[in-house]
Amino acid sequence: MKLQQLKYLLAIVDNGLNITAAADKLYTSQPGVSKQLKLLEEELGMLLFERRGKSLGSITPTGERVIERARIIMKEVDNIRTLASDAFAEEEGSLSIATTHTQARYVLPEIIGEFRKRFPKVSLNLHQGTSEQIADMVEANRVDFAIATGSRDLFAKLLLVPGYNWNRSIVVPRGHELTRLDRKLQLQDLVKFPLVTYVFSFAGESSLKKAFADEGLEPEVAFTARDADVIKTYVRMGLGVGIVASMAADCSDSEDLQVISADGLFPQSMTWIGYRHDTVLRRYMLEFIHLFTSHLSRKQIDAVQRATNQARIDEIFQDIEIPMRGGCTDEVIASA
């Protein structure tokens, strides 16, 4: 059995059982990939795939188990290469990050800017998507880090390091009647208007929906999007009242939009940075984690690096106060 055969096997799986697509991805020939798969199956004495004519139809039950172990082996091969690279070129390499639009647009620019100053020879790749799409990228081993909010069950295979907490903010056109309240904003006020907010996750119950349901209210959601800038665009069009993450309430929008604090109306959220249990963290990867979690000391970052399970990371953070991240400081805070 050769490592090349396992590499070809995983490429076939990751390209939808399409051998031609796998060959293109590997910059080799389709007959070569087919030959190595045949040799691997002959050596193992079993079929890894069910055939449909000349095409692969599905993975056999035994094939599923072989593929699972092949991923572990190839990941360890990557880790060995990483250890070797760190010994000779600690400031060179690549870093792939999957995150949401809000993080990419409003949180990461400053962090990535500083990271690039420190590690100009590290190639950065930023992928954006919903929580489910980020989880798929993690599952396919396409990214080193995932930066997202909540959904621990969706990312059970990752070690999650808390970054910061945040609340939601309400965005409305300037002069909107919600900005003229002489008391604190309530859910009963919001339910009077169509809402424009983020796409709801398919994994678990939406905390926003639950907040209304707990008060016996059913809001009219007129429009959802994964992009806070798109939400604000449709608020400007008069489609409804926007609900966004507080860090997306940008002061540059103040010419035609006003921000109302929604602190206390919805559950507080936490954004974390996660990586696979078997990842060997290179020096520049640790530096990125430190930039993202600037509230941590070097000693605490070292403790995170040594952690082998989520329980240990949770223990490290048990007595650490997680910072709160907001947005534009020029908020309309409706209060009595």
C-alpha positions as CSV (number, residue, x, y, z in Angstrom):
1,M,0.0,0.0,0.0
2,K,1.4,3.4,-1.0
3,L,0.6,6.9,0.3
4,Q,-0.1,7.9,-3.3
5,Q,-2.9,5.4,-3.5
6,L,-4.5,6.8,-0.3
7,K,-4.1,10.3,-1.7
8,Y,-5.9,9.2,-4.9
9,L,-8.6,7.5,-2.9
10,L,-9.4,10.6,-0.9
11,A,-9.3,12.8,-4.1
12,I,-11.9,10.5,-5.7
13,V,-14.2,10.8,-2.6
14,D,-13.7,14.6,-2.3
15,N,-14.6,15.0,-6.0
16,G,-18.0,13.2,-5.9
17,L,-16.6,9.8,-7.0
18,N,-15.7,11.3,-10.3
19,I,-12.3,9.9,-11.3
20,T,-11.8,12.4,-14.1
21,A,-12.3,15.3,-11.7
22,A,-10.0,13.7,-9.2
23,A,-7.3,13.3,-11.8
24,D,-7.7,17.0,-12.8
25,K,-7.4,18.0,-9.2
26,L,-4.2,15.9,-8.8
27,Y,-2.8,17.1,-12.1
28,T,-2.5,13.5,-13.3
29,S,-4.2,11.2,-15.8
30,Q,-7.6,9.5,-15.3
31,P,-6.1,6.1,-16.3
32,G,-3.4,6.5,-13.7
33,V,-5.9,7.2,-10.9
34,S,-8.0,4.2,-12.0
35,K,-5.0,2.0,-12.1
36,Q,-3.9,2.9,-8.5
37,L,-7.4,2.4,-7.2
38,K,-7.6,-1.0,-8.8
39,L,-4.2,-1.9,-7.3
40,L,-5.3,-0.8,-3.9
41,E,-8.5,-2.8,-4.0
42,E,-6.6,-5.9,-5.2
43,E,-4.1,-5.5,-2.3
44,L,-6.9,-5.1,0.2
45,G,-8.9,-7.9,-1.4
46,M,-12.1,-5.9,-1.3
47,L,-14.1,-3.4,-3.3
48,L,-14.1,0.2,-1.9
49,F,-16.8,1.4,-4.3
50,E,-19.9,-0.1,-6.0
51,R,-19.6,0.2,-9.8
52,R,-22.2,1.4,-12.2
53,G,-20.8,0.4,-15.5
54,K,-17.5,2.2,-15.9
55,S,-18.4,4.8,-13.2
56,L,-18.3,4.6,-9.4
57,G,-21.8,4.5,-7.9
58,S,-21.4,4.6,-4.2
59,I,-18.9,3.8,-1.4
60,T,-19.2,0.3,0.2
61,P,-19.6,0.0,4.0
62,T,-16.0,-1.3,4.3
63,G,-14.8,1.5,2.0
64,E,-16.3,4.0,4.4
65,R,-14.1,2.7,7.2
66,V,-11.0,2.5,5.0
67,I,-11.6,6.1,3.9
68,E,-12.0,7.3,7.5
69,R,-8.6,5.8,8.4
70,A,-7.0,7.0,5.2
71,R,-7.9,10.6,6.2
72,I,-6.2,10.1,9.5
73,I,-3.1,8.8,7.9
74,M,-2.8,11.6,5.3
75,K,-3.5,14.2,8.0
76,E,-0.6,12.8,10.0
77,V,1.6,12.9,6.9
78,D,0.7,16.6,6.6
79,N,1.6,17.1,10.3
80,I,5.0,15.5,9.8
81,R,5.6,17.8,6.9
82,T,4.5,20.8,9.0
83,L,6.9,19.8,11.8
84,A,9.7,19.6,9.2
85,S,8.7,23.0,7.7
86,D,8.7,24.6,11.1
87,A,12.2,23.5,11.7
88,F,13.5,25.3,8.6
89,A,11.0,27.9,7.6
90,E,8.8,29.0,10.6
91,E,7.6,32.1,8.9
92,E,6.6,30.6,5.6
93,G,3.5,28.6,4.6
94,S,-0.2,29.1,4.0
95,L,-3.2,29.6,6.2
96,S,-6.8,28.9,5.1
97,I,-9.7,30.4,7.1
98,A,-13.4,29.8,6.7
99,T,-15.7,32.4,8.3
100,T,-18.9,34.4,7.9
101,H,-19.3,37.7,6.0
102,T,-19.7,39.6,9.2
103,Q,-16.3,38.4,10.6
104,A,-14.6,38.9,7.2
105,R,-15.9,42.4,6.7
106,Y,-16.0,43.9,10.2
107,V,-13.6,41.9,12.5
108,L,-10.8,40.4,10.5
109,P,-9.3,43.2,8.4
110,E,-7.4,44.7,11.3
111,I,-6.2,41.3,12.5
112,I,-5.2,40.1,9.0
113,G,-3.4,43.5,8.4
114,E,-1.3,43.0,11.5
115,F,-0.7,39.3,10.7
116,R,0.6,40.2,7.2
117,K,3.1,42.7,8.7
118,R,4.5,39.9,10.9
119,F,4.4,37.1,8.4
120,P,4.6,38.5,4.8
121,K,5.6,35.2,3.4
122,V,2.5,33.3,4.6
123,S,-0.2,33.0,2.0
124,L,-3.7,33.7,3.4
125,N,-6.9,32.2,1.9
126,L,-10.2,33.5,3.2
127,H,-13.4,31.5,2.5
128,Q,-16.9,32.9,3.4
129,G,-20.1,31.0,4.0
130,T,-22.9,30.1,6.4
131,S,-22.2,28.0,9.5
132,E,-23.2,24.9,7.6
133,Q,-20.9,25.8,4.7
134,I,-18.0,26.4,7.0
135,A,-18.7,23.0,8.7
136,D,-18.6,21.4,5.2
137,M,-15.2,23.0,4.5
138,V,-13.9,21.8,7.8
139,E,-15.2,18.3,7.1
140,A,-13.5,18.3,3.7
141,N,-10.2,19.3,5.3
142,R,-10.1,22.5,3.1
143,V,-9.3,25.0,5.9
144,D,-7.0,25.3,8.9
145,F,-9.2,27.6,11.0
146,A,-12.9,28.1,11.2
147,I,-14.2,31.4,12.8
148,A,-17.9,31.3,13.6
149,T,-20.6,31.8,16.2
150,G,-22.3,29.2,18.4
151,S,-23.3,25.8,16.8
152,R,-20.9,23.7,18.9
153,D,-22.7,20.6,17.8
154,L,-22.0,21.5,14.2
155,F,-18.3,21.7,14.9
156,A,-17.9,18.8,17.3
157,K,-14.6,17.7,15.6
158,L,-12.9,21.1,16.3
159,L,-11.2,22.6,19.4
160,L,-13.0,25.9,19.9
161,V,-11.1,28.9,21.5
162,P,-13.4,31.7,22.6
163,G,-12.7,35.0,20.9
164,Y,-15.3,37.6,22.0
165,N,-19.0,38.1,22.9
166,W,-21.5,40.3,21.0
167,N,-25.0,41.4,21.0
168,R,-27.4,42.4,18.2
169,S,-28.2,45.9,17.1
170,I,-31.3,47.3,15.3
171,V,-30.7,49.4,12.2
172,V,-33.4,51.7,10.8
173,P,-33.6,54.6,8.4
174,R,-32.9,58.0,10.1
175,G,-36.0,59.4,11.8
176,H,-37.7,56.0,12.1
177,E,-40.4,55.9,14.8
178,L,-38.3,53.4,16.8
179,T,-35.7,56.1,17.4
180,R,-38.2,58.3,19.1
181,L,-39.2,56.0,21.9
182,D,-38.8,57.4,25.4
183,R,-38.0,54.1,27.0
184,K,-36.0,51.0,26.3
185,L,-36.7,49.1,23.1
186,Q,-38.8,45.9,23.6
187,L,-39.6,42.9,21.4
188,Q,-43.2,44.1,21.3
189,D,-42.0,47.2,19.5
190,L,-40.1,45.2,16.9
191,V,-42.9,42.8,16.1
192,K,-44.9,45.7,14.7
193,F,-42.5,46.0,11.7
194,P,-41.3,43.6,9.0
195,L,-37.8,42.3,9.9
196,V,-34.7,42.1,7.8
197,T,-32.0,39.8,9.3
198,Y,-29.5,37.0,8.8
199,V,-30.3,33.7,7.2
200,F,-31.4,31.3,9.9
201,S,-29.2,28.3,10.6
202,F,-30.6,24.9,9.8
203,A,-28.7,23.5,12.7
204,G,-30.7,23.9,15.9
205,E,-33.3,26.5,16.9
206,S,-32.6,30.2,16.0
207,S,-32.0,32.2,19.1
208,L,-33.7,35.2,17.5
209,K,-36.9,33.2,16.7
210,K,-36.8,31.7,20.2
211,A,-36.6,35.2,21.9
212,F,-39.8,36.2,20.2
213,A,-41.5,32.8,20.8
214,D,-40.7,33.0,24.5
215,E,-42.7,36.2,24.7
216,G,-45.6,34.7,22.7
217,L,-44.7,36.8,19.6
218,E,-44.4,35.9,16.0
219,P,-42.4,38.4,13.9
220,E,-42.9,38.9,10.2
221,V,-39.5,38.2,8.6
222,A,-39.6,40.0,5.3
223,F,-36.1,39.2,4.1
224,T,-33.0,37.2,5.2
225,A,-29.4,37.4,3.9
226,R,-26.0,36.1,5.0
227,D,-24.4,39.5,4.4
228,A,-24.9,42.4,6.9
229,D,-24.3,45.0,4.1
230,V,-27.1,43.4,2.1
231,I,-29.4,43.6,5.1
232,K,-28.6,47.3,5.5
233,T,-29.2,47.9,1.8
234,Y,-32.8,46.6,2.1
235,V,-33.4,48.6,5.3
236,R,-32.5,51.7,3.2
237,M,-35.1,50.6,0.7
238,G,-37.7,50.5,3.3
239,L,-38.2,46.7,3.3
240,G,-38.2,46.5,7.1
241,V,-36.3,47.0,10.4
242,G,-32.8,45.4,10.3
243,I,-31.3,43.2,13.0
244,V,-27.5,42.7,12.7
245,A,-24.5,41.8,14.8
246,S,-23.4,44.9,16.7
247,M,-20.0,44.9,15.1
248,A,-21.8,45.3,11.7
249,A,-23.4,48.5,12.9
250,D,-20.8,50.7,11.2
251,C,-20.4,54.4,11.9
252,S,-20.0,55.0,8.1
253,D,-23.7,54.2,7.8
254,S,-24.8,57.1,10.0
255,E,-25.6,59.4,7.1
256,D,-28.9,57.6,6.4
257,L,-29.2,54.9,9.1
258,Q,-29.5,54.9,12.9
259,V,-28.5,52.2,15.3
260,I,-30.6,51.2,18.3
261,S,-29.1,49.1,21.0
262,A,-30.8,45.6,21.3
263,D,-28.8,44.6,24.4
264,G,-30.9,42.3,26.6
265,L,-33.5,41.6,23.9
266,F,-31.7,38.5,22.5
267,P,-29.2,36.0,24.0
268,Q,-25.6,37.1,23.9
269,S,-23.5,35.3,21.3
270,M,-19.9,34.2,21.3
271,T,-17.6,34.0,18.3
272,W,-14.7,31.5,18.5
273,I,-11.8,30.3,16.4
274,G,-11.6,26.5,15.9
275,Y,-9.2,23.9,14.5
276,R,-9.1,20.2,14.2
277,H,-7.9,18.1,17.1
278,D,-5.0,16.6,15.0
279,T,-3.7,20.0,13.7
280,V,-0.1,20.8,14.4
281,L,-0.1,24.5,15.1
282,R,2.8,26.2,13.4
283,R,4.2,29.4,15.0
284,Y,2.4,31.7,12.6
285,M,-0.9,29.8,13.3
286,L,-0.5,30.4,17.0
287,E,0.2,34.1,16.3
288,F,-3.0,34.3,14.4
289,I,-4.9,32.8,17.3
290,H,-3.3,35.3,19.6
291,L,-4.2,38.2,17.4
292,F,-7.8,37.0,17.3
293,T,-7.9,36.4,21.1
294,S,-5.8,39.4,22.2
295,H,-7.2,39.2,25.7
296,L,-5.2,36.1,26.3
297,S,-1.6,36.1,27.7
298,R,1.2,34.2,26.0
299,K,1.0,31.7,28.9
300,Q,-2.7,31.1,28.2
301,I,-2.0,30.7,24.4
302,D,0.6,28.1,25.3
303,A,-1.9,26.3,27.5
304,V,-4.4,26.3,24.5
305,Q,-1.7,24.8,22.3
306,R,-1.2,21.9,24.7
307,A,-4.9,21.2,25.1
308,T,-6.0,18.0,23.5
309,N,-9.7,18.2,24.1
310,Q,-12.5,20.7,24.4
311,A,-13.0,20.1,28.1
312,R,-9.4,21.2,28.7
313,I,-9.9,24.5,26.7
314,D,-13.2,25.1,28.6
315,E,-11.2,24.7,31.8
316,I,-8.6,27.2,30.7
317,F,-11.3,29.8,30.0
318,Q,-13.4,29.1,33.1
319,D,-12.0,32.2,35.0
320,I,-11.2,34.3,32.0
321,E,-13.5,37.2,31.1
322,I,-14.4,37.1,27.4
323,P,-14.4,40.7,25.9
324,M,-17.5,42.2,24.4
325,R,-17.3,43.5,20.9
326,G,-19.6,46.2,19.7
327,G,-20.0,48.4,16.6
328,C,-20.6,52.1,16.1
329,T,-20.5,54.0,19.4
330,D,-23.0,56.6,18.1
331,E,-26.0,54.4,19.0
332,V,-29.5,55.5,19.7
333,I,-30.0,53.8,23.1
334,A,-33.7,54.0,23.9
335,S,-34.0,54.2,27.7
336,A,-36.3,55.6,30.2
